[in-house]
């Protein structure tokens, strides 16, 4: 019998920003849950032709958090060119990659709190036009959910665990 990691989606319905934050937090949690209980070797293992691994997805999402929230919304420095890479250097420990993602999430949450409104505009224009925090939250939720699904499939191939 396969182990399941299934959890219910958020039931928050108290306001636009609360709902958006709850669903993004849920997707982030789903990604981190896929990494729980795996060895370093399993976290780095790819079972698909693209070479994608659970750890690579975590590293990529840390870079995406920094790009969209710290840089685009907050106006901070643009992350390094390789910040969105899914290739994890062998000298970077799995624990460090996961902690880096947690730190990026915390920093992103502070940016969202400071913006305070879904209508707040990005400091850095997107395709020449500032977008709302609402748009960035929707984009990052979609991006994170997409990669949570990838991580779910990889995890199932590694040890049979399933679920969001």
ZATI-935402 format. One record per residue: y, z, x of N, C-alpha, C in turn; residue in one letter. Coordinates in steps of 0.05 Angstrom, whole numbers, plus 32768, in hexadecimal, padded with zeros to 4 digits. Each point is the difference from the previous one (the first is absolute). Last residue first. Layout:
# residues N
[selum [Y, Z, X], [Y, Z, X], [Y, Z, X], A]
...
This chain:
# residues 164
[selum [8136, 7FD5, 7FEA], [801C, 8002, 8009], [8007, 801C, 8007], X]
[selum [7F9A, 7FD2, 8008], [8014, 800C, 7FEF], [801C, 8001, 800B], X]
[selum [7F9A, 8004, 8033], [800F, 7FEE, 7FEF], [8016, 8010, 7FF1], X]
[selum [7FB2, 8002, 805A], [8013, 800E, 7FEF], [8011, 7FEC, 7FF1], X]
[selum [7FBB, 7FE9, 8043], [7FF9, 8000, 7FE4], [8014, 800F, 7FEE], X]
[selum [8002, 7FEC, 8063], [7FEF, 8017, 7FF9], [7FFA, 8002, 7FE2], X]
[selum [802C, 7FB1, 802E], [7FF9, 8012, 8016], [7FEC, 8016, 7FF7], X]
[selum [8025, 7FC1, 7FC3], [7FEE, 7FF2, 8012], [7FF7, 8012, 8017], X]
[selum [8041, 8020, 7FC2], [7FE6, 7FFD, 7FF3], [7FEB, 7FF2, 8012], X]
[selum [8059, 8008, 8020], [7FF2, 801A, 7FFF], [7FE5, 7FFD, 7FF2], X]
[selum [8037, 7FB5, 8001], [7FF6, 8005, 801B], [7FF0, 801A, 8000], X]
[selum [802C, 7FEA, 7FB0], [7FE9, 7FEE, 8005], [7FF4, 8005, 801C], X]
[selum [804D, 8031, 7FE9], [7FEA, 8007, 7FEE], [7FE7, 7FEF, 8005], X]
[selum [8052, 7FEB, 802B], [7FF3, 8018, 800C], [7FE8, 8009, 7FF0], X]
[selum [8035, 7FBB, 7FDC], [7FF2, 7FF6, 8018], [7FF0, 8017, 800D], X]
[selum [8037, 8017, 7FB9], [7FE9, 7FF1, 7FF7], [7FF0, 7FF5, 8017], X]
[selum [8050, 802A, 8013], [7FED, 8014, 7FF7], [7FE7, 7FF3, 7FF6], X]
[selum [8048, 7FC9, 8015], [7FF2, 8008, 8018], [7FED, 8017, 7FFA], X]
[selum [8036, 7FE0, 7FBA], [7FF0, 7FE9, 800A], [7FEF, 8009, 8018], X]
[selum [803E, 803D, 7FDD], [7FE8, 7FFD, 7FEE], [7FEE, 7FE9, 800A], X]
[selum [8052, 800E, 802D], [7FEE, 8016, 8005], [7FE7, 7FFD, 7FF0], X]
[selum [8045, 7FC2, 7FF0], [7FF5, 7FFD, 801B], [7FEB, 8015, 8006], X]
[selum [802F, 8008, 7FAF], [7FEE, 7FE9, 7FFF], [7FF3, 7FFC, 801B], X]
[selum [8041, 8042, 7FFB], [7FE9, 8008, 7FF0], [7FEC, 7FE9, 7FFF], X]
[selum [8051, 7FEF, 802A], [7FEF, 8011, 8010], [7FE8, 800A, 7FF1], X]
[selum [8041, 7FCC, 7FD0], [7FF4, 7FF0, 8016], [7FEC, 8011, 8010], X]
[selum [8033, 802C, 7FBF], [7FEC, 7FEF, 7FF3], [7FF1, 7FEF, 8016], X]
[selum [8048, 8035, 801D], [7FEA, 8011, 7FF7], [7FEA, 7FEF, 7FF3], X]
[selum [804E, 7FD3, 8018], [7FF2, 8008, 8018], [7FE8, 8012, 7FF8], X]
[selum [803B, 7FE6, 7FBB], [7FF1, 7FE9, 800A], [7FEF, 8008, 8018], X]
[selum [8039, 8041, 7FDD], [7FEC, 7FFA, 7FEC], [7FEE, 7FE9, 800B], X]
[selum [804F, 8015, 802D], [7FEA, 8012, 8008], [7FE8, 7FFC, 7FED], X]
[selum [8040, 7FAC, 8007], [8001, 801C, 7FF7], [7FE9, 8010, 800C], X]
[selum [8030, 7FAA, 8031], [7FEE, 8006, 7FEA], [8002, 801D, 7FF9], X]
[selum [8042, 7FB1, 8036], [7FF5, 801B, 7FFE], [7FEE, 8002, 7FE7], X]
[selum [800C, 7FA3, 8034], [800B, 8010, 7FE9], [7FF4, 801C, 8001], X]
[selum [7FE8, 7FB8, 803F], [801D, 7FFD, 7FFD], [800D, 8011, 7FE9], X]
[selum [7FA2, 8003, 8018], [8006, 7FE4, 7FFB], [801D, 7FFC, 7FF9], X]
[selum [7FF7, 805D, 8004], [7FE7, 7FF2, 8000], [8005, 7FE4, 7FF7], X]
[selum [8042, 8052, 8030], [7FFA, 7FEC, 7FEB], [7FE4, 7FF4, 8004], X]
[selum [8021, 8064, 801D], [7FFA, 7FE6, 800C], [7FF9, 7FEC, 7FEA], X]
[selum [8013, 8055, 7FE5], [8015, 7FFE, 8015], [7FFD, 7FE4, 800E], X]
[selum [7FE1, 8014, 7F98], [7FF7, 8001, 801C], [8017, 7FFC, 8013], X]
[selum [800F, 802B, 7F9D], [7FFB, 7FE7, 800E], [7FF7, 8003, 801D], X]
[selum [7FF8, 803D, 7F9F], [800C, 7FFF, 801B], [7FF8, 7FE6, 800E], X]
[selum [7FDF, 801E, 7FA9], [8013, 7FEB, 8001], [800F, 7FFE, 801B], X]
[selum [7FC0, 8045, 7FE5], [7FF2, 7FE6, 8003], [8013, 7FE8, 8003], X]
[selum [801A, 8064, 8022], [8001, 7FF0, 7FE8], [7FF0, 7FE6, 8004], X]
[selum [8009, 8046, 8046], [8003, 800F, 7FE6], [7FFF, 7FEF, 7FE7], X]
[selum [8002, 7FFE, 806A], [800A, 7FEA, 7FEF], [8005, 8009, 7FE3], X]
[selum [7FD6, 803B, 803E], [801C, 7FFC, 8006], [800D, 7FEB, 7FEF], X]
[selum [7FA3, 800E, 7FF9], [800F, 8017, 7FF6], [801E, 7FFD, 8005], X]
[selum [7FC8, 7FBF, 8026], [8000, 7FFD, 7FE3], [8010, 8017, 7FF3], X]
[selum [7FF1, 8006, 805C], [8012, 7FEA, 7FFA], [8003, 7FFC, 7FE2], X]
[selum [7FC0, 803D, 801E], [801B, 800B, 8004], [8015, 7FEA, 7FFA], X]
[selum [7FA6, 7FE7, 7FFD], [8006, 8011, 7FEA], [801C, 800C, 8003], X]
[selum [7FDD, 7FCF, 8048], [8007, 7FEF, 7FE9], [8008, 8010, 7FE8], X]
[selum [7FE0, 802F, 804A], [801B, 7FF4, 8006], [8009, 7FEE, 7FE9], X]
[selum [7FA9, 8022, 7FFC], [8013, 8016, 7FFC], [801D, 7FF6, 8005], X]
[selum [7FB9, 7FC4, 8010], [8002, 8006, 7FE4], [8016, 8015, 7FFB], X]
[selum [7FE9, 7FEC, 8059], [8010, 7FEA, 7FF4], [8004, 8005, 7FE2], X]
[selum [7FC8, 803C, 802D], [801C, 8004, 8008], [8012, 7FEA, 7FF5], X]
[selum [7FA3, 7FF9, 7FF3], [800A, 8017, 7FF1], [801E, 8005, 8006], X]
[selum [7FD4, 7FBE, 8033], [8004, 7FF7, 7FE4], [800B, 8017, 7FEF], X]
[selum [7FE9, 8015, 8057], [8018, 7FEF, 8000], [8005, 7FF6, 7FE4], X]
[selum [7FB1, 8030, 800F], [8018, 8012, 8000], [801A, 7FF0, 7FFF], X]
[selum [7FB0, 7FCF, 8009], [8002, 800C, 7FE5], [8017, 8013, 7FFE], X]
[selum [7FEF, 7FD9, 8054], [8007, 7FEB, 7FED], [8004, 800C, 7FE4], X]
[selum [7FDF, 803A, 8044], [801C, 7FF9, 8004], [800A, 7FEB, 7FEC], X]
[selum [7FA5, 8017, 8001], [800F, 8016, 7FF6], [801E, 7FFA, 8002], X]
[selum [7FC3, 7FC4, 8027], [8001, 7FFE, 7FE3], [8011, 8016, 7FF4], X]
[selum [8017, 7FE0, 8063], [7FEB, 800E, 7FF2], [8003, 7FFC, 7FE2], X]
[selum [801A, 7FBF, 8053], [800D, 8010, 7FEB], [7FEA, 800D, 7FEF], X]
[selum [7FEE, 7FC3, 8048], [800A, 801A, 800B], [800F, 8010, 7FEC], X]
[selum [7FDC, 7FA8, 7FED], [7FEA, 8013, 8005], [8009, 801B, 800B], X]
[selum [803C, 7FC2, 7FBD], [7FFA, 8002, 801D], [7FEA, 8014, 8004], X]
[selum [800E, 7FC8, 7FA5], [8005, 801B, 800C], [7FF7, 8000, 801D], X]
[selum [801F, 7FB4, 7FB2], [7FEF, 8004, 8018], [8008, 801A, 800D], X]
[selum [802D, 7FD8, 7FB5], [7FE8, 800E, 7FF7], [7FEC, 8004, 8017], X]
[selum [8073, 7FF6, 7FFA], [7FE6, 7FF6, 8009], [7FE9, 8010, 7FF5], X]
[selum [8064, 8008, 7FF8], [7FEF, 7FF9, 7FE9], [7FE4, 7FF7, 8007], X]
[selum [8043, 8018, 8042], [7FFE, 8017, 7FEF], [7FEE, 7FFA, 7FE8], X]
[selum [8020, 7FC9, 804F], [7FE4, 8005, 7FFB], [7FFB, 8017, 7FEC], X]
[selum [8059, 7FE4, 801C], [7FF3, 7FE9, 7FF5], [7FE2, 8005, 7FF9], X]
[selum [8045, 8053, 7FFC], [7FF7, 7FEC, 8015], [7FF0, 7FEA, 7FF3], X]
[selum [8046, 8032, 7FC0], [7FE8, 8007, 8010], [7FFA, 7FE9, 8014], X]
[selum [8064, 8014, 7FDE], [7FE9, 7FF0, 7FF8], [7FE8, 8007, 8012], X]
[selum [8050, 8047, 7FE9], [7FF8, 7FEB, 8012], [7FE8, 7FF1, 7FF6], X]
[selum [8038, 802E, 7FB4], [7FF8, 8008, 801B], [7FF8, 7FE8, 8010], X]
[selum [801C, 8008, 7F9F], [8011, 7FF3, 8014], [7FFA, 8008, 801D], X]
[selum [7FD6, 8016, 7FA4], [8011, 8013, 800E], [8013, 7FF4, 8015], X]
[selum [7FC2, 7FC9, 7FCB], [8010, 8011, 7FED], [8014, 8011, 8010], X]
[selum [7FCA, 7FC7, 8035], [800D, 7FF0, 7FEB], [8010, 8011, 7FEC], X]
[selum [7FD3, 802E, 804B], [8011, 7FE9, 8008], [800E, 7FF4, 7FE9], X]
[selum [7FC5, 8049, 7FEF], [8013, 8008, 8015], [8013, 7FEA, 8007], X]
[selum [7FBE, 7FE9, 7FBE], [8010, 8017, 7FF9], [8015, 8007, 8015], X]
[selum [7FC5, 7FB4, 800C], [800C, 7FFE, 7FE5], [8012, 8018, 7FFA], X]
[selum [7FD1, 7FFB, 8055], [8010, 7FE8, 7FFC], [800F, 8002, 7FE5], X]
[selum [7FC2, 8045, 8014], [8019, 8001, 8011], [8012, 7FE8, 7FFC], X]
[selum [7FAD, 8001, 7FD4], [8010, 8016, 7FF6], [801A, 8001, 800F], X]
[selum [7FC0, 7FC4, 801F], [800D, 7FF6, 7FE8], [8012, 8016, 7FF4], X]
[selum [7FCB, 8017, 804B], [8015, 7FEE, 8007], [800F, 7FF5, 7FE8], X]
[selum [7FB5, 8034, 7FF0], [8014, 8011, 800D], [8018, 7FEF, 8008], X]
[selum [7FB5, 7FD3, 7FE0], [800F, 800D, 7FEA], [8015, 8013, 800B], X]
[selum [7FC4, 7FD7, 803D], [8011, 7FEC, 7FF4], [8012, 800C, 7FEB], X]
[selum [7FBD, 8036, 8026], [8015, 7FFB, 8013], [8014, 7FEC, 7FF5], X]
[selum [7FB4, 8011, 7FCC], [8011, 8018, 8002], [8017, 7FFB, 8013], X]
[selum [7FBF, 7FBE, 7FFB], [800F, 8001, 7FE7], [8014, 8017, 8000], X]
[selum [7FC2, 7FFA, 8047], [8015, 7FEB, 8002], [8012, 7FFF, 7FE8], X]
[selum [7FB5, 803A, 7FFF], [8015, 800A, 8011], [8016, 7FEC, 8004], X]
[selum [7FB4, 7FE6, 7FCF], [800F, 8014, 7FF1], [8017, 800B, 8011], X]
[selum [7FE5, 7F9E, 8017], [7FF2, 8019, 7FFF], [8010, 8014, 7FF0], X]
[selum [7FF7, 7F8C, 8017], [800D, 8017, 7FF4], [7FEE, 8019, 7FFF], X]
[selum [7FEF, 7FA2, 801E], [8002, 8015, 8013], [800D, 8019, 7FF5], X]
[selum [7FE6, 7FA8, 7FD6], [801B, 8002, 800A], [8003, 8016, 8015], X]
[selum [7FAD, 7FEE, 7FD0], [8006, 7FED, 8015], [801C, 8002, 800C], X]
[selum [7FCB, 8056, 7FD8], [800A, 7FE7, 7FF6], [8009, 7FEE, 8017], X]
[selum [7FE5, 805C, 8006], [7FE9, 7FF4, 7FF3], [8007, 7FE5, 7FF3], X]
[selum [8023, 804C, 8052], [8007, 7FEB, 7FED], [7FE6, 7FF4, 7FF5], X]
[selum [8020, 8063, 8032], [7FEC, 7FEB, 7FFA], [800C, 7FEC, 7FEC], X]
[selum [8028, 8054, 8020], [8008, 7FE8, 800E], [7FED, 7FE8, 7FFA], X]
[selum [7FF1, 8057, 7FDB], [801B, 7FF9, 7FF9], [800A, 7FE6, 800D], X]
[selum [7FAB, 8024, 8017], [8000, 7FF5, 7FE5], [801C, 7FF8, 7FF7], X]
[selum [7FF7, 802C, 8054], [7FF3, 7FE5, 8000], [8000, 7FF3, 7FE5], X]
[selum [801F, 8058, 8007], [8013, 7FEE, 800D], [7FF4, 7FE4, 8000], X]
[selum [7FD9, 803A, 7FB3], [8003, 8004, 801D], [8015, 7FEC, 800A], X]
[selum [8001, 8026, 7F9A], [7FF6, 7FEB, 8011], [8004, 8007, 801D], X]
[selum [8020, 8035, 7FB3], [7FE3, 8002, 8005], [7FF4, 7FEB, 8011], X]
[selum [805C, 7FE9, 7FD1], [7FF4, 801B, 8002], [7FE2, 7FFF, 8005], X]
[selum [803C, 7FB4, 7FEE], [7FFC, 8007, 801C], [7FF2, 801B, 8003], X]
[selum [8019, 7FDD, 7FAB], [7FED, 7FEE, 800B], [7FF9, 8006, 801D], X]
[selum [8045, 802F, 7FD2], [7FE5, 8009, 7FF8], [7FEB, 7FEE, 800B], X]
[selum [805B, 7FE9, 800C], [7FF8, 8016, 8011], [7FE4, 800A, 7FFA], X]
[selum [8025, 7FBE, 7FC7], [7FFB, 7FF5, 801B], [7FF7, 8016, 8013], X]
[selum [8018, 801A, 7FA9], [7FE8, 7FF0, 8000], [7FF9, 7FF5, 801B], X]
[selum [8052, 802D, 7FF4], [7FEA, 8013, 8001], [7FE5, 7FF0, 8000], X]
[selum [804E, 7FCE, 7FF4], [7FFE, 800A, 801C], [7FE9, 8013, 8003], X]
[selum [8012, 7FE2, 7FA9], [7FF4, 7FEB, 8011], [7FFE, 8008, 801D], X]
[selum [802A, 803C, 7FC5], [7FE4, 7FFD, 7FF9], [7FF3, 7FEB, 8011], X]
[selum [805D, 800B, 8006], [7FF2, 8016, 800D], [7FE2, 7FFF, 7FFB], X]
[selum [8036, 7FC2, 7FD3], [7FFF, 7FFA, 801D], [7FF1, 8016, 800F], X]
[selum [800F, 800E, 7FA5], [7FEC, 7FEB, 8004], [7FFF, 7FF7, 801D], X]
[selum [803F, 8042, 7FE7], [7FE5, 800A, 7FFC], [7FEB, 7FEA, 8005], X]
[selum [805D, 7FEA, 8004], [7FF8, 8010, 8017], [7FE3, 800A, 7FFD], X]
[selum [8026, 7FD1, 7FB8], [7FFE, 7FEE, 8017], [7FF6, 8010, 8019], X]
[selum [8014, 8031, 7FB2], [7FE9, 7FF0, 7FFC], [7FFB, 7FEE, 8018], X]
[selum [804F, 8033, 7FFF], [7FE8, 8012, 8002], [7FE6, 7FF0, 7FFE], X]
[selum [8052, 7FD3, 7FF3], [7FFC, 8006, 801C], [7FE7, 8012, 8003], X]
[selum [8019, 7FE9, 7FA7], [7FF9, 7FE9, 8010], [7FFA, 8007, 801D], X]
[selum [7FEE, 804A, 7FB6], [8017, 7FF1, 8008], [7FF8, 7FEA, 8013], X]
[selum [7FC1, 803D, 7FD9], [8019, 800F, 7FFC], [8019, 7FF1, 8007], X]
[selum [7F97, 7FFA, 7FFF], [800F, 7FEE, 7FEF], [801B, 800D, 7FFA], X]
[selum [7F99, 800B, 803A], [801D, 8006, 8000], [800E, 7FEB, 7FEF], X]
[selum [7FA1, 8009, 801B], [8007, 8001, 7FE3], [801E, 8007, 7FFD], X]
[selum [7FBB, 7FCE, 8051], [8014, 8014, 7FF8], [8006, 7FFF, 7FE2], X]
[selum [7F9F, 7FDF, 801D], [801B, 7FF9, 8007], [8014, 8015, 7FF7], X]
[selum [7F99, 801B, 8017], [8011, 7FF4, 7FEB], [801B, 7FF8, 800C], X]
[selum [7FA6, 7FFE, 803C], [8013, 8014, 7FF5], [8011, 7FF3, 7FEB], X]
[selum [7FA1, 7FEE, 8046], [8011, 7FF9, 7FE9], [8011, 8018, 7FF6], X]
[selum [7FBB, 7FEC, 8049], [8019, 800D, 8006], [8014, 7FFC, 7FE9], X]
[selum [7F8D, 7FFF, 8010], [8018, 7FF4, 7FF4], [8018, 8011, 8008], X]
[selum [7F95, 7FE5, 8025], [8015, 8014, 7FFC], [8018, 7FF3, 7FF4], X]
[selum [7F9B, 7FD9, 7FF2], [8019, 7FFF, 800F], [8012, 8017, 7FFA], X]
[selum [7F91, 7FFB, 7FFD], [8018, 8000, 7FEF], [8019, 8000, 8012], X]
